């Protein structure tokens, strides 16, 4: 359901395809029947200009509004560049890849 919602919201846009590397859902939302929040990890490619940074902000806002409107629980974002060292630890986490 979340993947379909994401596709309808932002994944078809050109700016999303240009700057996004991947989006993961992790945390209690995928482990329990009644989660108290949604944790989203967004990994993006290196920005070449300020417009791409604004595009990422808009994408996060669209995702947050759509998910909160549907589930009525807080949405937490972690945003990392593909160049950041923390990206190495992602395969060790339990997650669902949304994009």
C-alpha positions in Angstrom: 0.0 0.0 0.0 2.8 2.4 0.9 4.7 1.7 -2.3 1.6 2.5 -4.4 0.9 5.7 -2.4 4.5 6.8 -3.0 4.2 6.1 -6.8 1.0 8.1 -7.0 2.5 11.0 -5.0 6.0 11.7 -6.2 7.9 8.9 -7.9 6.7 9.7 -11.3 8.1 13.2 -11.3 11.3 14.0 -13.1 12.9 15.8 -10.2 12.4 12.7 -8.0 14.1 10.5 -10.5 17.0 12.9 -10.8 17.9 13.4 -7.1 16.6 10.4 -5.3 18.8 7.3 -4.9 16.4 5.3 -2.6 13.8 5.6 0.1 13.4 3.0 2.9 10.7 2.5 5.5 12.0 1.1 8.8 11.3 1.0 12.5 8.2 0.1 14.4 5.9 0.6 11.4 7.1 -2.6 9.8 7.4 -4.6 13.1 4.2 -4.0 15.0 0.4 -4.1 14.3 -0.1 -0.6 15.7 2.9 1.6 15.2 3.2 5.1 16.9 5.3 6.7 14.1 6.7 6.1 10.6 10.4 6.3 10.0 11.5 7.1 6.5 15.1 7.1 5.3 15.8 9.1 2.1 19.1 8.7 0.3 19.8 11.2 -2.3 22.5 11.8 -4.9 24.9 14.7 -4.6 23.2 18.1 -5.2 24.6 20.2 -8.0 22.5 23.2 -7.3 20.1 24.8 -4.8 17.1 23.9 -6.9 17.8 20.2 -6.3 17.9 20.8 -2.5 14.5 22.6 -2.7 13.2 19.7 -4.8 14.2 17.2 -2.1 12.5 19.4 0.5 9.3 19.4 -1.6 9.5 15.6 -2.0 9.8 15.1 1.8 6.9 17.5 2.3 4.7 15.6 -0.1 5.6 12.2 1.4 5.0 13.5 5.0 1.7 15.1 4.1 0.4 12.1 2.3 1.4 9.6 5.0 0.2 11.7 7.9 -3.1 12.3 6.2 -3.5 8.5 5.8 -2.2 7.2 9.1 -2.5 10.1 11.5 0.8 9.3 13.2 4.1 11.3 13.2 6.5 10.9 10.3 10.3 11.0 11.0 12.8 11.6 8.1 16.4 10.7 8.0 18.1 12.2 4.9 21.6 11.1 3.8 23.7 11.6 0.8 25.1 8.6 -1.0 28.5 9.9 -0.1 27.9 9.7 3.7 29.5 6.9 5.7 26.3 6.0 7.5 24.9 4.6 4.2 27.2 1.6 4.6 25.1 0.4 7.6 21.8 0.4 5.8 21.9 -3.3 4.7 22.3 -4.3 8.3 18.8 -2.8 9.2 15.5 -4.4 8.7 13.7 -2.2 6.1 11.3 -2.2 3.2 12.6 -0.4 0.1 10.0 1.9 -1.2 12.0 3.4 -4.1 
